[in-house]
């Protein structure tokens, strides 16, 4: 990550942050542990800044209205599934990888929420601006929900959302097992077509949700790290699984590579392809949302793909 500032801008930011009322409230402060330390937070923060998409998603799920957010990677300035939930005057602060710290300070937040893999380098600056909590993983929906709930004094609301999510997870697993029988649990691959390569994910938001739902990873996909890049069609057998979930951007180069690779005999011979178990999914929901709202939408798609009855969508109370 590159967070480059001139000395004058750095000095100005420090002067501004030193003037912010970090102890303006008389309410008793509480300590909130997070991935990079401990934050002292007073009362229920109202001016919240979220610096990665999972935090924005989670804040909105809790009924909070951030004063500042980072821009989305697609559908800018914000993903459509979140756009209508944001306040009209929300301030956009640049990308997750390089948020505008002076703009953050100018919002006078009473809570900043980031992620370790994005913001570890600037955490010392952020914590000077306002109490800051940092998520250890950008893909752990439940941990983010609990951290946000604790930091904002909305623990009860967070626990309610967690209970609802876990009930849907249990319902899906029960219905999938009943429908697929001995074919459950399925081994599945998560694949993204790009303009010049294909990505096979070992980690990430979608993979973490699929793990929780009971899906398995093929034997060759147990490696560490986010996954691997495939640059040659001869590597297509690495994708083989009982089912393949594919997402890609609406881009000419991506579409061309997709046509070329999926026309190859090695693609056609994959088990998932032969069985008709290749599912094309929403890239925003499966890769970029990373919060509890996105997780529910991902699960909606899985109910559809597997043609399972969804009691939540049907407005029914009964579970499997």
Helices and strands as residue ranges (DSSP letters): H 7-19, E 29-34, E 37-42, E 48-50, H 53-61, E 68-69, H 80-83, E 91-92, G 96-98, H 101-106, E 111-115, H 116-119, H 123-129, E 132-135, H 141-152, H 155-180, G 181-183, E 188-193, E 198-201, H 205-213, G 219-221, E 227-230, G 233-239, E 243-248, H 252-262, H 265-268, H 271-274, E 278-280, H 283-283, I 284-288, H 292-305
